Amino acid sequence: MKTRETKVKALAWLALALFAAAGTVAAIPRPGTCTAANQGQQITETASNGSSRIYLCDDGFWQLYAICDNRGRCTIVI
Protein backbone atom coordinates (compact mmCIF):
# COMPACT_ATOMS: atom_id res chain seq x y z
CA MET A 1 0.00 0.00 0.00
CA LYS A 2 2.79 2.44 0.87
CA THR A 3 4.58 1.64 -2.38
CA ARG A 4 1.50 2.59 -4.36
CA GLU A 5 1.10 5.85 -2.43
CA THR A 6 4.75 6.68 -3.03
CA LYS A 7 4.37 6.06 -6.77
CA VAL A 8 1.26 8.23 -6.91
CA LYS A 9 3.06 11.06 -5.11
CA ALA A 10 6.07 10.74 -7.41
CA LEU A 11 3.83 10.92 -10.49
CA ALA A 12 2.02 13.94 -9.06
CA TRP A 13 5.33 15.77 -8.54
CA LEU A 14 6.45 14.87 -12.06
CA ALA A 15 3.19 16.18 -13.53
CA LEU A 16 3.54 19.37 -11.50
CA ALA A 17 7.09 19.87 -12.76
CA LEU A 18 6.00 19.35 -16.38
CA PHE A 19 3.14 21.82 -16.00
CA ALA A 20 5.46 24.37 -14.44
CA ALA A 21 7.96 24.01 -17.27
CA ALA A 22 5.24 24.02 -19.92
CA GLY A 23 3.64 27.14 -18.51
CA THR A 24 6.68 29.25 -19.40
CA VAL A 25 6.43 28.58 -23.14
CA ALA A 26 4.76 30.82 -25.71
CA ALA A 27 1.17 30.23 -26.82
CA ILE A 28 -0.06 28.00 -29.65
CA PRO A 29 0.62 29.35 -33.16
CA ARG A 30 -1.98 31.80 -34.45
CA PRO A 31 -5.33 30.33 -35.57
CA GLY A 32 -5.78 30.18 -39.32
CA THR A 33 -2.09 29.58 -40.02
CA CYS A 34 -2.51 25.80 -40.31
CA THR A 35 -3.87 25.13 -43.79
CA ALA A 36 -3.85 22.35 -46.36
CA ALA A 37 -0.80 24.00 -47.96
CA ASN A 38 1.36 23.48 -44.87
CA GLN A 39 -0.08 20.18 -43.67
CA GLY A 40 2.53 18.31 -41.61
CA GLN A 41 4.62 21.43 -40.88
CA GLN A 42 6.18 21.69 -37.43
CA ILE A 43 6.76 24.93 -35.53
CA THR A 44 8.98 25.22 -32.47
CA GLU A 45 8.25 27.92 -29.92
CA THR A 46 11.02 28.54 -27.39
CA ALA A 47 10.68 30.11 -23.95
CA SER A 48 13.19 32.44 -22.34
CA ASN A 49 14.50 29.61 -20.12
CA GLY A 50 15.39 27.45 -23.15
CA SER A 51 12.51 25.01 -22.92
CA SER A 52 10.25 24.66 -25.95
CA ARG A 53 7.15 23.15 -27.47
CA ILE A 54 6.81 21.69 -30.92
CA TYR A 55 3.46 22.07 -32.69
CA LEU A 56 2.32 20.03 -35.71
CA CYS A 57 -0.12 21.28 -38.36
CA ASP A 58 -2.67 18.49 -38.75
CA ASP A 59 -6.02 18.70 -40.52
CA GLY A 60 -6.32 22.47 -40.15
CA PHE A 61 -5.38 22.63 -36.45
CA TRP A 62 -2.13 23.09 -34.54
CA GLN A 63 -1.57 20.17 -32.19
CA LEU A 64 1.04 19.97 -29.45
CA TYR A 65 3.53 17.38 -30.69
CA ALA A 66 6.34 17.51 -28.10
CA ILE A 67 7.51 19.30 -24.97
CA CYS A 68 11.26 19.84 -24.71
CA ASP A 69 13.42 20.86 -21.78
CA ASN A 70 16.29 23.32 -21.99
CA ARG A 71 18.78 20.51 -22.69
CA GLY A 72 17.01 19.41 -25.87
CA ARG A 73 15.36 16.31 -24.40
CA CYS A 74 11.84 16.06 -25.78
CA THR A 75 8.75 14.11 -24.76
CA ILE A 76 6.35 13.27 -27.58
CA VAL A 77 2.76 13.90 -26.47
CA ILE A 78 0.77 12.85 -29.55
ABEGO torsion letter per residue (X at the ends): XAAAAAAAAAAAAAAAAAAAAAAABBBBBBBGABBAAABGBBBBBBBAAGBBBBBBBBGGBBBBABBBBAAGBBBBAX
